[in-house]
Amino acid sequence: MKKSTFLHLRFPFSFYLLPVFLFGVAVAQPENWMRLGLVFFVLHFLLYPASNGYNSYFDKDEESIGGLEHPPATTKNLYRWALILDSAALLLGLLVDWKFSAMLLIYGLASKAYSHPIVRLKRRPILGWLAVGVFQGYFTFLMTVYGVLDITIASLFEWSWQSPALLSSLLLLGSYPMTQIYQHDEDMRRGDITLSLTLGVRGTFYFTGLFFLVSSVGFFLYFKETFSIQIGLLFVALLSPVCLYFSYWFVKVRKDIYQADFRHTMRLNLVSALMLNLFFVIFALNI
């Protein structure tokens, strides 16, 4: 594996995708630790890096991308390793069962459609936004629950699983445009019309702020009604640093639009991931 390939697989970036997995685990409360470890490894060390590498290969970004400020040039080696990791994820997924492996395949295909030149959902602002929000949120939550528990696919349609899955997507639908805010110039040059580019820099902040408010209320009500008001209040308390940093950054951007850059975006992602991961770990240990 070439160094450039390893960098583009962006293994550390899986940390930012960890909250949905932890949410699923916290709600599911699995008892089979071997199965839990397998699902965690397949998602975060195989499926997600494979998607990162595959999309990087077709995007061929020259400027900063999520988790990589100075991306090196991509090579065919990256494409091959993305497919190898994808294949390994599908094979290991069979240790759960063929249905879980099929869910991994569906996620992988949806991810590839985002950047592949034949489909390239990245050029369709609404469809691309929905695809990311649904598959990284709703679908991943249900895939996690199915992977760590011995249940049927049909049972995933029960409201006890559907409501947290929908909340996961709501959170992702709000936060995803913010991850595109520093890529406007490169997206325009390449002809990619992302939702953030359509909204503009300030519009992206307003859009994300609205979704953050709505999803926070939704999570609070879910935790209050399903578990306890204390859990709901803890969620709000631990998300307050995210809100504070978001507001601080927006003030800077209003004065200087060039502050909507890679480093501020990654700091927001880091604060958000840290607080969400911390909450879901505490939540899981105290149910």
C-alpha positions, 0 to 999 in steps of 0.5 A: 500500500502506498503512503498516498493510498493510506492517507486517502483511506482516512482511517482517523475520519471514522471517528467523526462517523462513530456517533451513529454507531454508538447511538445504535449500540446504546439503544440496542444494549447488545450482550454479544461482545464478539459480534459487537467488535466485529461490526465495529471493525467492519464499519470503521476499519473497512467499509468507511475507509473503502468509501473514503478511498473510492470517492477520493479516487474519482474526485481527485481533489487538489484542495483540502478534503475531510480529514486531509488538509493537503491531499496527495495525488491519487493513483490506481493503487488507491482504487484497488485498495478501496475495492479490497477493503470493500470486499473484506467488509462483505466477507467478514459481514457474512460472519453475522449473516448474509443480510448484514453483508447485503446491507454493507453492499447497499451502503457501499453502492450508495457511497460510490454513487456519490462520486462515480462519474456515471452517477455522481450524486455530488452534482445533484444538491438535493439528491446528494444531500439526502443520500448522505443523510439517509445512508450515514444516519438512518441506514447506518443506525439500522445496520448497526442494530441489526449487526449487533443483535439477533433480530429479524430485518422486519423488526427494524421497522418497529417504531422503537428502532425507526424513531432513533434511526430517523433522528440520526438522519436529521442530525446528519442532514443538518451537519453535512452541508457544513462539511462542504463549506470550504470546498465551494471554489473547487466544486465550482471548477469541477461542476459539482453543485453541492447543497452548501454551494447552492445555499452559499456560505451564510445560507449554509450556516443558517441551514445547519443552525436550523437543523441543529435546533430541530434535531436537538429538540427531537433528541431531547424529546426522544430521550425524555419520553423513552428513557428519562428527562435527565438523559435528555438534559445531559444531551443538551448540556454536552451539545452546548460546546458545539453550539458555542463554537458554531456561533463563535465561528459564524461571527467570524465568518460574518466579518470575513467570509474567508474564515469559512475554511478547512481548519474551522470546519474540522474543529467544529467536526472534532468538537461535535464528534467528541461531545456526541461520542462522549454522550452516547458512551455515558448513555450506554453505560447508564441505561 
